[in-house]
């Protein structure tokens, strides 16, 4: 197949028709541990007692229909850092890292024409708020006295200003309504916790309903729900479980609305929750809680039109979430500090090819697949998985310099050719499974060498 394309900043090429959702809803449930919602797991208190689990129907059905990771480990039990890891893909991320260019999924999505909206009951750092086009956040993070503020950032010059103003109006309206949600219940009642979460969900539904009027605009809506974390701290295991059960009920309309609007839906958490005993209070940050599996293991569930139903048993890291979100949206993983890898099980993979200057590319497998010319950046969508491809590139200038790279298509990749024809810095030119085998072999070799040295010392 021969494709000729005009000179543009980026040339997209479709090998096959692919289905990419129109955006994503990312639901971050503060304090939600994976052990409480995965049917295969049993949560335990620090004293070894088994804990009560919530009876959830909608989240369980969502997991069965989509992508679920059995074990995702958070590197930090501090909520602020957890949010930073989720959006940057760096396990040591802090809020300061978010402020750098190309550091977050929001930066990559914005470069591809997306808008960013956020409803944050917690996790509202200055840097995270600055990533949004419009955000509403609780300046007090208080269930008893929520004070919602609306922030409009100057990212909107290239978009329909009426659309931005309409979202801002919704946020201002729901900022006024927030206290009325919780004040109908007495302080300390579990209904007050549930009403706080309901405010966040219903605000999100209103935004999605509005965006139906702008079908050509892609967007990411981030929703942070805070009451489950607080319930674990102050309402013990019983209140924590009840709050999760209520969220399971109120989240169903949100799931349905995302499906109706061709939006990916992603559910995860910053960290989990541990309890001293069945009747003890919960925690996550202090030393006695922070190493508990109930705190470290967080959920990840996703549904999208382009991912296959799958249950991933291998242990993953919270840093893998950001590149996975980009993979689901068919966006290149150009995160500046990311150390994670995508684990979305799509039916195809995409390659982004970067040349140091204008030139042509040719990608071949068992037979010639495509040629294209006239640009320095190409995105090839819809390549067949688990195949090896040879990429040839030729620069228009510089003496018609030639490049060649062989790449295994196990996940979305960025292939960079620099002017000196150096090897790509991306480690994922080697298949993911092979890297683990190589790493394990090296570790075993190091251990055997160490044992041999110890044996010699003991023998002498």
N, C-alpha and C positions, 0 to 999 in steps of 0.2 A: 504494500500500500504506500503510495507516494502522496505526501501532504505538503502543500506550499502555504506558508503563512506570512502575513505582513509583519513588518518590524514593529513590535510593541514591547512594553515593559515585561510582559510575561505571556508566553504562548501556551494555552491549554490544549491538550490533544486527548481525545477519547478513543480508547481502543474498543471499548464496549459501552453500552448504555449502563450507567450506574445510577443508583438511587441515593441521593444525599439529602438528609433532612434540612428543613428551612432554617434551622437554628437549634438551640438547646435550652432546656430548663435544668439547672443544676440545683438540687435540693441538698443543702448541707445541714444535717441534723446534729446540733451540738450534743456531745455526750452519748451518742447512740453506739453501743458496742455491738460488734457482729455476733457475739455469743448469745445475745438475747433474741435475735431475729432469725438466725440460721437454724433450720430444724435439725441439722446434724450436730449441733453443738449444745453443750450444757454449761451454763454459767455457774461459777462457784464463788462463795464468799471467801475472804481471806482466812477464815478459820476452817475452811474445807467443806462447809455446808453447801449443798446445792440450792440455788436460788430459783425463785419463781420466774417463769418466762411469760411474756405477753401472748395472748391469743390474737394473732394477726392473720387476716385473710387477703387483703388487697396487696400488701407488700410481698407476701409469699407468692401470690399469683403473678405479680410483676417479675419476680426473680425467675419463676419457671418459664415465662415467656421470653425472657431476654438473656442478658449476659450477667452472670453472678460470679464473683470471686470468693472462694472459700475463706481465704485468709489474706488480708491486707494489713500490713504492720505500719503503724504510725511511728516515726522516729522521735516525736516529741509529744508530751502530754499537755503542753501549754496550748490552749486553744488558738491564740494569735498565730503561733508558729505553724499549727496544723493547717490553718487557712492558707498561709503563705506557701506551704509545701504543695497543697492541692492545686494552686494556680500557677506555680513556677516549675514544678517537677524537680526541685532540688531538696534533698533530705535535710539540709542544714539551713533552709531558707528562713529568713526573718522578714518582718514587714519592710525593713529598709531595702531588701533586695527587690521587692515589687516595684520600687520607683524607677529602676533602670529601664532603659529602652529594650524592647523585645524580650522582656523577662517573663511575661505572663501569657496565658492563653488569650486574655483580652487584647493584648498587643497584636498577636498574630491574627486574631479574628478581625480586629479593626482594620488592619492592613488589607483585609480581603472584603471590606465593605459591610461588616457587621456593626450593629449598635449594641451597647451594653446597658442593661438595667439591673438594679440590685435592690433587694428588700432584706435588710440586715437587722435582725434582733440582737445579734452579737457579732463579734468579728469585724467590727466597723473601724479598722485602723485608718488613719489619714491616707496612707498609701493605697489601700484597697479601694477606698472611696474615690480617690483620684482616677482610678482606672475606669470608672463608670461614666456613661453619658448622663444618666439621671439615677439618683440613689435616694432611698429613704432609710433612715437608721434611727435606732433608739439611743439617744445621747446618754441615757441613764442605765440602760440594760436592766431595767427594774420592772418586774411584773406588777408591783404594787403602785408604781407611779411612772408609767411609760411616757417619755417625752420624745416624740418622733420629729425628726428634722429632715428636710428635703434639700438635696444638693444637686445643682445643675452645673456640669462641667463644660468647658469650651472644647468639645470634640465634635461639634455638630455642624460645622460650616458646610460640609459636603452633603448633608442630608436634608430632608424635608423638615423645615422648622416647625410646621404645624404638628407633625407627628411628635416631635420632642416636647412641645408645649402641652400636647394632650396627655402624654405620660406624666409630665410634671403636675398637671392638674389632678390626675388620679392620685398621685402620691400626696399632694397637699390635702386632698379630701380625706384620705385614709389616715393621714397624720392627725387630723382633728378627731376622727372617729376612734382612734386607738384607745384612749382612756375609757370610753363608754363600753368597749368590749369586756374589760376586766372589772370595772367598778360595780357591775351588777352582782358580783360575788364577793364574799367576805375575804379578807386577807388570810392566806394560809389554806383556803379551800382548794382542792385539786381542780375544781371547775375554773378557777381563776387562771391556773396554769394552761389549761386547755384552751381557754378563750384567747389567751395571748398568742398561742400557736395558730388558732383559727384566724386571727387578724392577719397574720402573715400569708396564709394560704389564700384567703379571699382577696387580699390585695393583688396577689399574683394572678389569680383568675381574671381580675378586672383588667390587668395589663394585657394578658393574652387575648381577651375579648376585643380590646381596642386595636391590637395589632392585626386582627383579622381584616381591618379596613385598609391595611397597607401590605398586601400580599407579596409585593416584590422586595420587601425589606427583610433581610436576615438579621437575627439578633440572638443574644445570649441573655437569659434572665436567671440571675443568681438569687436564690432564696435561702436565707439562714434562719433556722428555727431554734429558739433558745430555751424553751421552757422544760424540755426533757432533761437537759443537763442540770438545770436548777432543781428540778424535782428529785433527781438522784441525790443532790447535796442535802436537801432539806426535808424530803418526804419519804426517805428510805426506799427500800426495794419495792414495797407495795405501791407507793405513789409513782415511782419511776415506771413500773410496769403499766399502771393505769394510764399514764400520760402517753406511752407508746401506743397502747391500744386505741386511744382516742385519735392520735395522729393517723393511725392506719385507716380509720374511718374517713377522716376529713381529707386525706390525700387522694382518694379515689377520683373525685371530680377533676383534680389537677392532672392525674394520669390520663383520663379520658380526653381532656381538652388538648393535651400535648399530642395525642394520637390523631385527633381530628384536624390539627393544624400542622401536621408533618414536622413535629419538633422531637428531637431526641430528649429522653428523660433520664437523668442521672441522679442516683441517690447515694450519698456517702456521708462521712462524718469527720470531724477533726480528731476526736479520740473517743474512747468508750468510758465505762463507769464501773468501779469496783465498790464492794460493800464489805465492811468489817465482819458482819454477821448477817443472818436473816433479818434481824430487827435493828441492825446498826445503820448508821448514816453512810452515805457514799462519798467517794472522792476520786480524784484522778491525778492531781499534781504533786501531792506530798510523796515522800519517799516510800512510805508503806503501801501506797496504791499504785505508783507509777510503773512498776514492773509487772503488774498483774496482767495476764492474758485478756481479762475482761476490759482492761483499759487500752492495751496496745493493739488489739485486733478490731478493726473498723470494717463496716460493710461497704461494698461497692456493687450496685445493681444498675444496669443500663438497658434501655430499649431504644431501638433505632431501626429505620427501614433498611439499613445496609449492614447490620451485624447479625450473625447467626446465633441461635439459641445455644448457650454453652455454659457449663459449670467448670470453672477453672480451679483445680485442686492445688496447684503449686502455690507456694507462698510468694506474695508480691509485696511491693512497697508503696507507701502513700505517694512517693515521688513518681510512680508509674501512672498516676491518675491524669495528670496534665497532658502528657503525650497521647494517652488513650482518648481523651476528649477531642483533641485535635484530629486524631485518626478517624473517630466516628464522624466528624464533620468534614472529612476529606480535605483537611488543611495541613500544609507541610509543618513538620515539627521544627520550627525555627526558634525555639525557646533558647534564650541566651545562656542560661545556667542549668538547663535540665540535665539530670543524671538518670532519668527514668526511661523506660521503654514502653511502647504501646502494647497492650494485651487484648485489644478488641479483635474479635474473630470475624473479620469481614470476609466476604466471598471473593475479594480481589485485593490488590495492593496498588499503591500509587508511587511513582518516582518523581521527584523534582530534580532536574538536572541544571546545574549552574556552571556557566562558562565564564572565563575572565573577560571575554569580549564577544561581540557578535560572531556567530558561527552556525554550523549545522550539527545535528545529532542523528545517529542511526542506532536503533535498538533491535537486536536480533536474538532469537533463541534457536530452535531447531531450523527455523527458516526466517528470512527477513520479515520483520514486523512493520517497522515504519521508518521513514526518514522525514526530517523537517529542517527548515533553514530560516535564517533571517532574524535570529534573536539570540540573546545571551542567557535567557532563563526559559525553561520548559517544564510543564507539569504533564506527565503522562498518566492518565486515569484508566483504571480497569485492567491492569495487567494480571495474568493468571498467576495464582499463588503456587508456592513450592516449586518454582522453576528457576533455572539459572539463565541470566540474560547478559549478553555482551553489549556494552555501550561504547560506541565510537563517536568521537567528536572531532570536528575540524574547524579551526578558527579562520575567519575570513581574511584577517590580516596576519601579521607576525609570521610571514613566510609559510602560510597554510599549515600551521603546527597541528599535529595529529595527537589524539589521546585515545586510550582504550582502557576499559575497566570491566571486570566481570563481577556481577552482583547477584546474590541469591535473594529471591523475592519471598521472604518469610514475613515481612511487615513493610509498612510505608517507609520510604527512605529519602534522604537528600543526598545526592551525589554531586560533589564539588570537584571541578577541575580547576586547579590554579595555574598561574602562568609558568611556574617552574615544573609542572607535571609531577608534583609530589603526591604521595598516596593520600587518599581521603582521610581526614582526621576522624571521621565517624567510625566508631568501632563496629557498627552493625553491618559492615560488609561481610563479616563472618556470620553464618546462621546462628540464631539465638541459642538453639540447643547445643550446637557445637561449641560455643563459647563456654557454656556451663561444663561440658565434658572436659575442655582444656583446663578450665579453672580448677575443677575437682582433681584432675591428674596432677597439676602443679602442687596443690595443697597436700595430696598424698605423698608426692615425692619429697616435699619439704619435711613432712612429718617423719618419713622413713629415714631421711638423712639425719634428722635430729636424734632419732632413737639410736642410730648407729654410732653417733658421736658419744651419746650417753653410755652405751654399752662399752665403748673403748675406754672411757674414763673409769667406769666401774671395774673393768677387767684389769686395768693397770694398777 
